[in-house]
Amino acid sequence: MAATPNRQFKNICVLSGFHYGKHKEFVEAAIDLGRSIAERKLHLVYGGGNRGLSKLVSEAAFVRGSQVLGIILRALKSLDSLSDSSTGEELVVSGVQERITEMLNHAVAFIFLPRDLATLEALITLAS
């Protein structure tokens, strides 16, 4: 999934490493966000993993017709807990900088649901 040439607001990236555990309200909010993305006919880019809130967002958007691209680190892809099939398309990259570059290439807007240092680091990197 490529970004639109004129950089219209069409592709949005959601990043979150938060493992929601028993927080039902976070699960509901993530699913609502995915639904909203699909209703607005936006394409979704996310971190590609099978855990966290961004995975819930991607599933909700995908089942409602959004194109979804997961950009995942090769090191994470090889973990048993993340080896399930992805939602939508998948792009495997070798490093964090390449992942951020690909996210910038594929999305023109970002939503961060920070709870861990990796997501906060991505926010700072993209903002600078």
C-alpha positions as a printed Julia matrix, in Angstrom:
128×3 Matrix{Float64}:
   0.0     0.0    0.0
   1.64    3.22  -1.1
   0.89    6.7    0.18
  -1.14    8.84  -2.17
   1.08   10.97  -4.43
  -0.38   14.33  -3.38
  -0.09   13.38   0.32
  -3.82   13.66   0.95
  -4.98   12.45   4.32
  -5.71    8.86   3.27
  -3.18    6.66   5.06
  -2.94    6.79   8.83
  -0.48    5.03  11.12
  -1.4     3.81  14.61
   1.39    2.89  17.01
   0.99    1.34  20.42
   2.97   -1.2   22.34
   0.5    -1.27  25.2
  -0.5    -4.71  26.4
  -3.96   -4.01  27.66
  -4.37   -6.94  30.05
  -7.58   -6.5   32.03
  -8.35   -2.99  30.77
 -11.6    -3.57  28.9
 -12.05    0.16  28.21
  -8.75    0.26  26.26
  -9.85   -2.71  24.17
 -13.17   -1.04  23.37
 -11.47    2.26  22.47
  -9.0     0.49  20.14
 -11.81   -1.35  18.37
 -13.8     1.88  18.05
 -10.76    3.58  16.53
 -10.41    0.79  13.96
 -14.09    1.09  13.08
 -13.76    4.86  12.68
 -10.77    4.46  10.39
 -12.74    2.07   8.18
 -15.87    4.27   8.19
 -13.76    7.16   6.93
 -12.32    4.91   4.21
  -8.77    5.42   5.45
  -5.94    2.94   4.99
  -4.14    1.81   8.13
  -0.44    1.31   8.78
   0.59   -0.23  12.1
   3.56   -1.89  13.79
   2.74   -5.35  12.48
   2.81   -7.29  15.73
   0.11   -9.57  17.06
  -0.08   -7.91  20.47
  -1.14   -4.58  21.81
  -3.81   -2.07  21.04
  -2.62   -1.33  17.5
  -3.3    -4.97  16.57
  -6.88   -4.57  17.81
  -7.2    -1.36  15.77
  -5.88   -3.15  12.68
  -8.27   -6.08  13.02
 -11.3    -3.81  13.48
 -10.32   -1.7   10.46
  -9.52   -4.71   8.28
 -12.78   -6.59   8.86
 -14.65   -3.42   7.88
 -12.83   -3.04   4.57
  -9.75   -0.89   5.22
  -6.47   -1.74   3.58
  -4.01   -2.58   6.35
  -0.22   -2.68   6.24
   1.77   -4.05   9.16
   5.42   -2.99   9.24
   7.25   -5.4   11.52
  10.85   -5.85  12.56
  12.44   -9.08  11.36
  13.52   -9.83  14.94
   9.91   -9.59  16.17
   8.59  -11.58  13.23
  10.74  -14.54  14.2
   9.32  -14.76  17.73
   6.89  -17.63  18.21
   4.31  -15.38  19.88
   4.23  -13.08  16.85
   4.38  -15.68  14.1
   0.63  -15.79  13.41
  -0.54  -14.44  10.1
  -0.85  -10.69   9.93
  -3.94   -8.65   9.24
  -3.72   -7.36   5.67
  -0.36   -6.83   4.01
   2.94   -7.2    5.83
   6.3    -5.55   5.29
   9.26   -7.03   7.19
  12.14   -4.62   7.86
  15.53   -5.13   9.44
  15.79   -2.22  11.87
  13.95    0.45  13.8
  15.11    3.29  11.55
  13.96    1.42   8.44
  10.61    0.77  10.13
  10.13    4.46  10.9
  11.17    5.42   7.37
   8.65    2.99   5.9
   5.93    4.3    8.19
   6.69    7.83   6.99
   6.6     6.6    3.38
   3.22    4.93   3.81
   1.3     7.27   6.13
   0.7    11.01   6.36
  -0.91   11.06   9.8
  -0.05    9.27  13.04
  -1.94    8.28  16.14
   0.16    7.27  19.13
  -1.26    5.3   22.0
   1.91    5.39  24.12
   2.38    3.26  27.16
   5.87    1.91  26.64
   9.26    3.43  25.92
   9.47    2.06  22.36
   6.29    3.85  21.31
   7.43    7.04  23.03
  10.8     6.74  21.27
   9.05    6.39  17.88
   6.99    9.51  18.64
  10.11   11.52  19.46
  11.94   10.22  16.4
   9.07   11.05  14.04
   8.62   14.49  15.59
  12.26   15.48  15.13
